[in-house]
Each structure stands twice: as structure tokens, then as C-alpha cells.
Amino acid sequence: MRFSWSRIGATAVLALFVAGGTGCSLVNKIRAKNELNETAKAYKEGRFEEAEQHAKRALYLDPDSKTAPIFIARVIHQQYKQGVDTPENVAKAREAIEAYKRVIERDPGNDEAYRAISVLYAFIKDEQHLRDWISARANDSNVSSEKRAEAYAILAGKDWDCSYKITELPDVKVTSIEGGKPNVVYKKPKEQKDFDTAQKCVVRGLEEGETAIKFDSNSESAWSYKTNLLLEAAKLAEMNGDADHKAQYQKQADVAGKKAAALSEERRKKEEAAELAAATPTP
């Protein structure tokens, strides 16, 4: 039997390349870990631009790293200054949003990234992208019922705010003193479009609130926003001179409010019990 030295030689060379590649990968992972350590150090010391460079270097060295992408997003986020509306600062917020989205591409269940994106959209007053972002989660069948309920409740809250800003205007909410007591009357806004906007927001918000409750019947925020939206509906009915519907909405709001209050009390008791358990020494 004849041996092929050329085949043996090629196999040996291949083995060396494999071993070498594995060793290189291991070295890069170690280097990446060191870069992340430097990221954390620079981050704690407030040197965010330097921290960003270390984090990006870590990801370059270890493309499969789960830690580097979230570090990158965090340090970019820290470079954004809340309340400063310069183009450069807003651009930094959008850069952080995109970085968090890359985190979610790798880890769809990352709640830190999801909430950070929501917060950043709110900070830069990008209401349309914020609503689209929350709506995407609300309609995502891969997300848990509780998280979908939370998303729908947030949307309901935004629609409540849309109506409330209109119904609380000085020329809409008219307060007078009768018999020594304040009396509030709601009148239609001067602009019909404002009334139409409030009505549209209330209708949509109530649908969102009901959907949130379907996904999580014990969602305190969903019941609270449903209560407030029903009160908004009562105001709009009063503006239309519709006393019957106003009374119906107020009655429904009372029922929803009691449910929200019961859930709030239940949550409070659970929190107190948890605090007591944490404070009680273990025998």
C-alpha cells in the first residue's frame, strides 16, 4: 500500500490553519473583552466618545458579541443631551435609536433597547415615529400578551392626552362660581377641526384601551386610561348637547375607575408584602 505524502502534507497544513484560526479567534475574544473593560471604565469616568470607540473595537474583534452592541448604544445615548434641540444633538439621539435597533435585531426580546428607543423618540418629539414604534409591538404576535397590552395602553394614553389638551383649553373648559361652588361647563372649541380631532382621538383611544384589556384584563394602566377616555367622551357629548350619552359615559367611567382603583390597591398590597418580606430577617 502506497502513502500519498502530498495528501498527508495538505491535511497537516489544513489542520494548522484550523488550529491557527481557532487560536486567532480566541485571542480576538480576549482582546474584545479587554476593550469592553476599557469601555466600562471610560463610561464610568464620563469619557463617552472614548467609550464608544472601545465598544466598537470590541464588536470588530468579536462580531458575535452580545454585550458590545448594547454598550455601543448606551454610550451614544449618553452623548445625547435631553432638552437640547440643536440639529447635532437630535442627530445623536437618532444615532442612538439606530444603535438600539441593531441590538433588537440580535436580541428581539431586549426590553432595555425597546424602552430606550421609545424614550428617545419622546425626547426629540418625534410623535409619529414613536406611535409607529409602539404600534409595531402592539401588533406583533410574537410578543407576550402582557407586553402587547402595555403597548396598547400607552397608545390609549397618548390618545387621551390628545383629547385632554383640547378639552382643557380656557375657551372650552369654562368655570364659574354658583352658590359658592365651582361649576364647570364644556363648550365646543371655536374651530370645528379641534373638536373633530378630540373626538377621533377618544374613539381610537377607547378601542386601544379595550384591546389592551383583552390582552391583559388586570392591566391597571389600561383600566385607568379607559376611565379617563370615557370622561373625555362625556365632555364631548356635553359639547354636542347630548345629555343622555354624557350620563352613559360618566357611568361607564365610574365602573372602569373602580376597577382601576381595585387593581391599584392590589398592587400596593403586593408591594408592601414584598417589602416586608425583604426586611424580615431569615431565621
N, C-alpha and C positions, 0 to 999 in steps of 0.2 A: 504494500500500500504506500503510495507516494503522498507526501505532505506538500501543500501549496504554501510556501513561505510568504508569497505575496499576499495570500488571503489572511494568513495569521498576522502579518505586518499591518494590513489595513484594519483588521479587527482591533489590534492593540492600539493603533493610532486613534480609532473611533472611541475606544474606552477612555483614552487620555483626554479627548475633547469633552466627553460626557462628564468625567470627573472634574475636569477644569471648569466646565460651565457650572456645575453644582457648587464648586468652591467659590467661583466668582459671585454666584447668586447669594450665597451665604454671607460673603464679605459685604456685598451691597446692602443686604438686610441689616447687618450690624452698623454699617455707615448710616443707613436710613434712621435707625433707632437713635444714633448719636445726634443726627440732625433734628430729630423730634425733641430730644432732650434740650438742645440749644433753642428750639422753638419755644418750649415751655419757659425756659429761663428768660429769654428776651421778652416774652409775653408778660411775665410777672413784673418785669422791670419797666414795662411800658414802651419798649422799643418794637413797635408793631410792624413797621416796614421790614426791619431785620428779621423778625419772627416769621413774617410771610416768606421771605427768601429761604430761610431754613426749612420751612414746611414744604415749599415747592421742590427744594432739593431732595428732601426725603421721599417725596412722591416719584421723582425722577429715578431715584435709586431703587425704589421698591414700588412699582406701578400697582401692585396688588394690595398695598397698604390700605387698611380700613380707617386708620387713625389720621393719616396725613390730610386727606380731603377735608375732614371736619375741622382740623387745625387751620387749614388754609382759609376756610370760610369764616372761622371765628376771628382770625387776626385781621382779615379785610373788614369784617363787621365792626371791629373795634376802631378802625380808622374813620368810620363814618361818625359825624358829629350831629346828634339829634337836634333838630330845630334850626340848623344852618341850611338855608335853601339855595346856596350857590350851585351853579352847574357842576362844578368839580365834586362837591360833596354829594349831590344827588347821584352823580355817576358812580361814586364809590359805593353808595347803597345798592345800586343796580348790579355792580360788580359782585358784591357780597351775595345778592339774591341768586345770581347765576352760579356762584360757587356752592351755595347751599343746594341748588337744584342738581348739581353734579353729585353731591353727597346722596341725594334721594335716588338718583339713577342707580347707584351702587347698593343703597340700603333704603328701599321704599318705605320701610316702617320707622324711619328715623324721625321721631316727633320733635326733637330739638331743631332740626333743619326746617321742618314744616312750619313750626311756630315762628321761627326767626324770619322766614320769608313773609309770613303774614304781618309780623310787626314792622318789618322794613317797608312793605308796601303802604302800611298805615302811616308811618312816619313821613314818607315822601308824598303823602296824599294822592297816591295812585289808586283811586277808588275802584276803577273799572278792572284793573289787573287783580286787585285784592278780592273783589267779588268773584272774578273768574277762577282765581286760585282756590277759594273756599268752596265754590260750586263744584269744582273738579273732584274734591274729596267727598262732598255730599253725594255725588252721583257715582262714586267709584264702588262697584260691587265687591271689590277685593278688600275693602276697608271694613273694619268691625262695625257692628250696628251702633255701638256707643259713640265711636268717633264720627260716624255719619250723622248721628243725632246732634252731636256737638256742633258740627259744621252747619247743619240746617238751623240750629238755634242761633248761631252767630249771624246767619243771613237774616233771620227773623228780627234780630236785634237791630241790624242795620236798617231794615225797612221801618221798624218802629221809630228810629231816630230820624229817618227821612220825613215821616209824618209829623212827629213831635216838633221839629224845628219850624214847621208851618203853623201848626195849631197853637203854638205858644207865642206867636208874633203879637205885639201890642195891639194892633188893629183887628186881630182875630179873637184873642182872649181878652174880653172886656170885663173888668172887675169894678163893681160898685158896692157901696155900703147901704144895706137895707135893714132897718131895725137894729142898728149897731153891729150887724154881722156882714162879712163879705159875701157878695153874690157874684158868681162867675157865669158869664154868658158867652157862647161861642158863635161868632159870626163868620160868614163866608169871606175868604180873602178877597181883596179888591180885584186881583187877577184870577180869572177862571182857571187858568193853567196851573196855578198853585193848588187850588182845590183838587183838580184832576190828578195832580202829582201825588198829593197826600192820599187820595182815595186808591190810586194804583198801588202805592207802597203798602197800604193797610191790607188790601186784598192779597197781594203777593206774600206779605209777611205772615198773615194768618195761615196761608197754605203751607209755608215753610215751617211754621210752628207746629202745625198738625202733623206734618211729615216727621219732624223731629220726635214728637211724642210716639208716633208709630214705631220708630226705631228704638226708642228708649222711653217707656211710659213713666219712668222715675227721674226724668231729666228735669232738675229744678230750674235750670235756666230756660228750658223750652216752655214750661208752665208759666214762668214769670213773664217772658216776652209775650206769650199768648194773652195773659192778663192785660198787659199794657196795650197791646194791639187792639183788644176788644174795647178798651177805654177810648182809644183813638177812633175806633169805628163809631162809638157813641157820640163823640164830639162831631164827627162828620154828619151823622144822622141829625143832630140838633141843628147844624148849619143848614140842612135841607128842610128843616121844619117837620121832620119825621119823628114825632114823639114816641110812637109805638116801637120802632126799631131802636131808638135810643134806649128805651127801657129794657128791651130784649138783650142788647149788647151789654148793658150795665149788669144785668142779672147773670149773664154768662161770665162776665169778668169777675164777679163775686165768687162764682163757683171755682173758676180757674185760680183765683187768688188764694182761696182756702187750700187748694191742692198744693200750690207753690209754698205756702206757709208751712204746711204739714211736712213737706219734703225738707224744707229748711230746718225745721225743728228736729227732724230725724237725723239730719247731717250733723247738727250741733251736738246732739247727744252722743253720736258715734265718735266725734272728735274729742269730746270731754272724756269718754270712756277710754279712748286710746291714750290720751294724755295722762290719765290716772294710772293706767296700766304701765306706762313708761316710767312714771315717777315712783311706782311701788317697788320696793326692793325685793329681789328674788330670794326666797328662803335658802 
